[in-house]
């Protein structure tokens, strides 16, 4: 398999707390779900993969380039032009129009000016905001702003797309449309979707990685995770098979960690 992302021994510390503890992971093309409780280390992993943060230890390779703490600035800059990133806390310029803001991000990624205008319009159309492309950001609802965040992340047709809680603020219909878009993007790129919404992973992703207390607790396909929970008690482990599988995998990892 062509591996877009390879990390080994990845360690991230926040003061005295270890957010990621010697994590080994790899991802190839397709849509991959990243699940785990709040504080498990998902956002720390996404930030390192986006090059927004440097690891304290370990090796990070993205799109064939080393981008760890000691890597060359030019290598990181080259990778940033080829990836898309939506952080959990999405900042924006309230006075910009949607077109101006997504175009600004395209400029930051050093996109070819001749194709930027069409790329901006396509990205905005794909998130269902074509009719608001010339609206000021400050006039948009929270869900619309989140969709602009997705648009800026995909404007450069990234080879690696990193999304941290992308469906926060989206209504049920918009979440369905988002999942369809992710499956489409995953045909040609590596998409990593970090979320606490198990059903988003069940319907949009092929593979799933469960992070717990800074370590990998489970890796497999969404079908395998659902099969794990097929016979679980809905009252104890969750309503759907994949929710039950998630809870069972999490508890199994905790029990194994406690036995060490």
C-alpha positions in Angstrom: 0.0 0.0 0.0 1.2 3.5 -0.8 1.5 5.1 2.6 0.8 8.9 2.7 1.5 9.2 6.4 4.0 7.2 8.5 4.7 8.0 12.2 6.9 6.0 14.5 7.6 6.5 18.2 5.6 9.7 18.1 5.6 11.4 21.4 4.0 14.8 22.3 4.0 16.4 25.7 2.1 19.3 27.0 4.0 20.5 30.1 3.8 17.5 32.5 1.2 15.6 30.6 2.0 13.2 27.8 -0.6 13.6 25.0 0.9 10.9 22.7 3.1 8.1 24.0 5.4 6.5 21.4 2.6 6.1 18.7 3.2 4.1 15.6 0.7 4.7 12.7 0.5 4.8 9.0 -2.3 5.8 6.6 -2.8 5.4 2.9 -5.4 6.7 0.4 -9.0 6.5 1.6 -11.1 7.9 4.4 -9.8 7.1 7.9 -11.7 7.8 11.2 -9.8 8.8 14.3 -11.9 8.1 17.4 -11.3 8.5 21.1 -12.6 10.2 24.3 -12.0 13.8 24.9 -8.3 14.4 25.8 -7.2 11.1 24.3 -4.6 12.8 22.0 -6.6 13.0 18.7 -6.1 16.8 18.3 -2.4 16.5 19.2 -1.9 13.9 16.5 -3.8 16.0 13.9 -1.7 19.1 14.8 1.5 17.2 14.3 0.3 15.7 10.9 -0.7 19.2 9.8 2.8 20.5 10.7 1.1 23.1 13.0 3.0 21.5 16.0 6.3 19.6 16.3 6.6 16.3 18.1 8.8 16.0 21.2 10.2 12.7 19.9 9.7 10.3 17.0 9.7 10.2 13.2 7.0 11.8 11.0 6.9 11.3 7.3 4.1 13.0 5.2 3.8 12.6 1.4 7.3 11.1 1.3 9.0 14.0 3.2 10.4 14.0 6.7 8.6 16.7 8.8 9.7 16.1 12.3 11.1 18.6 14.7 14.6 18.5 13.1 13.3 18.6 9.5 14.1 21.4 7.0 11.7 24.3 6.8 11.5 23.9 3.1 10.3 20.3 3.5 7.5 21.4 5.8 6.5 24.2 3.5 6.4 21.9 0.5 4.1 19.5 2.4 1.8 22.3 3.5 1.2 23.2 -0.1 -0.1 19.6 -0.7 -2.3 19.2 2.4 -5.5 20.6 3.7 -6.3 21.2 7.4 -9.4 22.2 9.3 -8.5 22.7 13.0 -11.0 22.2 15.8 -10.9 25.9 16.6 -11.4 27.5 13.2 -10.3 31.2 13.0 -11.4 33.5 10.2 -11.6 37.1 9.2 -15.1 38.4 9.8 -14.9 41.2 7.3 -13.8 38.9 4.4 -16.3 37.5 2.0 -16.4 33.7 1.6 -14.7 34.1 -1.8 -12.0 36.4 -0.3 -11.3 34.1 2.6 -11.0 30.8 0.7 -9.0 32.7 -2.0 -6.7 34.0 0.8 -6.0 30.5 1.9 -5.3 29.4 -1.7 -2.8 32.3 -1.9 -1.1 31.1 1.3 -0.8 27.6 -0.3 0.9 29.3 -3.3 -1.6 28.0 -5.7 -1.3 29.0 -9.4 -3.1 32.3 -9.7 -4.6 31.4 -13.1 -6.6 28.6 -11.5 -7.3 30.0 -8.1 -10.6 31.7 -9.0 -12.1 28.5 -10.4 -10.7 26.4 -7.5 -12.3 28.7 -4.9 -15.7 28.6 -6.6 -15.5 24.8 -6.9 -14.6 24.3 -3.2 -17.4 26.6 -2.0 -19.9 24.9 -4.3 -18.8 21.5 -2.9 -19.8 22.5 0.6 -23.1 23.9 -0.5 -22.4 27.6 -0.2 -22.3 28.8 -3.8 -25.2 31.2 -3.1 -23.3 32.8 -0.2 -19.9 33.1 -1.8 -20.0 36.9 -1.8 -21.4 37.1 1.8 -19.3 38.5 4.6 -18.1 35.9 7.0 -19.7 37.7 9.9 -23.1 37.2 8.4 -22.9 33.4 8.3 -24.3 31.0 10.8 -22.0 28.8 12.8 -22.7 25.8 10.6 -22.0 27.9 7.5 -18.7 29.1 8.9 -17.7 25.4 9.5 -18.5 24.6 5.9 -16.3 27.5 4.8 -13.6 25.9 7.0 -14.0 22.7 5.0 -13.9 24.7 1.7 -10.6 26.3 2.6 -9.2 22.9 3.5 -10.1 21.4 0.1 -9.4 24.4 -2.2 -6.0 23.0 -3.3 -7.3 19.5 -4.0 -5.0 18.2 -1.2 -3.3 14.8 -1.3 -3.6 14.7 2.5 -6.7 16.2 4.2 -6.9 16.5 8.0 -10.2 17.4 9.6 -10.6 17.9 13.4 -14.3 17.7 14.4 -15.5 18.9 11.0 -19.2 18.3 11.5 -19.5 20.4 14.7 -22.4 22.8 14.1 -23.7 21.0 11.0 -27.4 19.9 10.9 -28.3 16.3 10.0 -28.8 16.9 6.3 -25.5 18.8 6.1 -23.7 15.9 7.9 -25.1 13.5 5.2 -23.7 15.7 2.5 -20.4 16.0 4.2 -20.0 12.2 4.4 -20.7 11.9 0.7 -18.1 14.6 0.0 -15.5 12.8 2.2 -16.1 9.5 0.3 -15.6 11.3 -3.0 -12.3 13.0 -1.8 -11.1 9.7 -0.4 -11.0 8.2 -3.9 -7.9 10.3 -4.7 -6.5 11.4 -1.4 -5.8 10.4 2.2 -8.5 11.8 4.4 -8.1 11.6 8.2 -11.3 12.6 10.1 -10.9 13.1 13.9 -14.3 13.1 15.7 -16.2 11.9 18.7 -19.2 11.1 16.6 -19.0 7.3 15.9 -21.8 7.4 13.3 -19.8 9.9 11.1 -17.0 7.3 11.1 -19.4 4.5 10.4 -20.9 6.1 7.3 -17.9 8.0 5.9 -14.8 6.0 6.7 -13.2 2.7 5.6 -10.7 2.4 8.4 -10.8 3.4 12.0 -8.1 4.1 14.7 -9.1 4.4 18.3 -6.8 6.5 20.5 -7.0 6.3 24.3 -4.7 8.1 26.8 -2.2 8.9 24.1 -1.9 5.3 22.8 -3.4 3.3 19.9 -6.2 1.2 21.4 -7.6 -0.3 18.2 -7.1 -0.4 14.5 -9.3 -2.0 11.9 -12.0 -1.4 9.4 -15.4 0.1 10.3 -17.0 -3.3 9.5 -14.6 -5.0 11.9 -15.4 -2.6 14.6 -19.1 -3.0 14.1 -18.7 -6.8 14.1 -16.9 -6.5 17.4 -20.1 -5.0 18.9 -22.6 -7.2 17.1 -23.6 -9.1 20.2 -23.0 -6.5 22.8 -25.8 -5.3 25.1 -27.3 -2.1 23.7 -28.1 -0.8 27.2 -24.5 -1.3 28.3 -22.4 -0.6 25.3 -24.4 1.7 23.0 -27.3 1.6 20.5 -25.6 0.7 17.1 -23.2 -2.2 16.5 -20.3 0.2 15.8 -21.0 2.2 19.0 -20.9 -1.1 20.9 -17.7 -2.1 19.2 -16.1 1.3 20.1 -17.1 0.9 23.8 -15.9 -2.8 23.9 -12.6 -1.9 22.2 -12.0 1.0 24.6 -12.8 -1.1 27.7 -10.6 -4.0 26.5 -7.7 -1.6 26.0 -8.1 -0.1 29.4 -8.3 -3.6 31.0 -5.1 -4.6 29.2 -3.3 -1.4 30.2 -4.3 -1.9 33.8 -3.0 -5.4 33.8 0.5 -4.4 32.8 
